[in-house]
Amino acid sequence: MTEDVHSLLLSLNLQTNAVIVNQCNKDSEKTIEIYSRRKEKLRIKIINTCERGLSRSRNMAIRNSSGDICLLCDDDEVMVDGYEKIILDAYKTNTKADVMLFDVQYEGTNKLLTVPAGKLSFRRILSAHSVQMSFNRQKIKESGVIFDNKMGAGSGNGGGEEIKFLLDLYKKRTRIYSSNNIIAKLSPSESSWFSGYNAVFFLNYGWSTRRWAGLILGYAYLWYYVVLHRNDYIKQCSTFSVIKNMHKGFFSKR
């Protein structure tokens, strides 16, 4: 949001053409050419928009993309040198893949956002993050699946939009794989939608769980979360309040 786009392009360490969606207070588009740190000539389409919401921006970026293989990227990432080859080699190795997830490392640590390599099951999709995600653009277009505009940062309903996106693709038999090669480092930054385990978080989490999982599976997962993540939230709120707020959110209409 309201980024100095030229500074952002350098900080991302881009080495490929890109579409940048910048949420600000005007609507405009332009295409520029820049040189990467390694002196590669890149074509960048910059879309300034008054629209708000992370999912809306991602859908806009996908609509305006033209590459065979696309990669989602947030403004707090730094791409590793040679990421294009890493990604394309993974698709050559896994020729059946329509979507491919990669590892992303937290900057200054050995901690990774990772999913076990191979074809992803329903359960393993639940561990995915958007910054790991690449996809065959044509396959996504053919599927008709888009990011849910009612979910994600800026929607007021919390996160989970990437899980719903992947599960919607999974239901359409889109082939989703994971590679354990690192493509980027993630800078520490303050979340735009998570401010702690409070009532708002659990209201939104209950609502989003039903949104991506449905009534029966979502209700089962609600109880699974309460038990499995108790050590995460118990210092900030009681189990009773978590159950109450998640149930309230789960059955709310938005």
Buried (B, 14 or more C-beta within 10 A) or exposed (E): EEBEBEEBBEBBBBBBBBBBBBBEEEEEEEEEEBEBEEEEEBEBBBBBBEBEBBBBBBBBBBEEBEEEBBBBBBBBBBBBEEBBEBBEEBBEEBEEBBBBBBBBBEBEEEEBBBBEBEEBEEEBBBBBBBBBBBBBBEBBBEBEBBBBBBBBBBBBBBBBBBBBBBBBBBEEEBBBBBBBBBBBBBBEEEEEBBEEBBBBBBBBBBBBBBBBBEEEBBBEBBEEBBEEEEEEBEEEBEEEBBBBBBBBBBEEEE
